[in-house]
Amino acid sequence: MRLLVLCVWAFGVGIIVLAGLLLIAQEIFSESTFGVPHEPGAETGDGYVEDERSTSASSSTPIG
């Protein structure tokens, strides 16, 4: 009887650990390298391109 309880307990703990590892693996592999950052204040690098475009566009307009 003790052996049966021990096997059921070990099997249950193993399933819980396996489910946890699968959830961690899913979170790791679901991260997109090109996605928007999760933090609202994080910089994406797009602001620098827009700044260059706005300064080059304003300098190329003729003064007339």
C-alpha positions in Angstrom: 0.0 0.0 0.0 2.8 2.4 0.8 4.5 1.6 -2.5 1.3 2.5 -4.4 0.9 5.8 -2.5 4.6 6.7 -3.1 4.2 5.9 -6.8 1.0 8.0 -7.2 2.7 10.9 -5.2 5.8 10.8 -7.4 3.8 10.6 -10.6 1.7 13.6 -9.5 4.7 15.7 -8.7 6.3 14.7 -12.0 3.3 15.8 -13.9 3.2 19.2 -12.1 6.9 19.8 -12.8 6.5 18.8 -16.4 3.6 21.2 -16.9 5.6 24.0 -15.3 8.5 23.3 -17.6 6.2 23.3 -20.6 4.7 26.7 -19.6 8.2 28.2 -19.2 9.2 26.9 -22.6 6.1 28.3 -24.2 6.8 31.7 -22.7 10.4 31.7 -23.9 9.6 30.6 -27.4 6.5 32.9 -27.8 8.6 36.1 -27.4 8.9 37.8 -30.7 12.3 39.4 -31.5 10.7 42.0 -33.7 7.7 42.7 -31.5 6.8 45.8 -29.5 8.4 46.0 -26.1 6.2 45.2 -23.1 7.3 48.2 -21.1 5.5 51.4 -22.0 8.7 53.5 -21.7 11.0 51.2 -23.7 12.5 52.6 -26.9 12.0 50.8 -30.2 14.6 52.8 -32.2 12.0 54.1 -34.6 12.1 57.6 -33.1 15.6 58.2 -34.4 14.5 57.4 -38.0 11.5 59.7 -37.7 13.7 62.5 -36.3 16.1 62.2 -39.3 13.2 62.2 -41.8 11.6 65.3 -40.2 14.9 67.3 -40.2 15.8 66.3 -43.8 12.3 67.1 -45.0 12.3 70.5 -43.4 15.7 71.4 -44.7 14.8 70.4 -48.3 11.8 72.6 -48.5 12.5 75.8 -50.6 12.1 79.1 -48.9 10.2 81.2 -51.3 
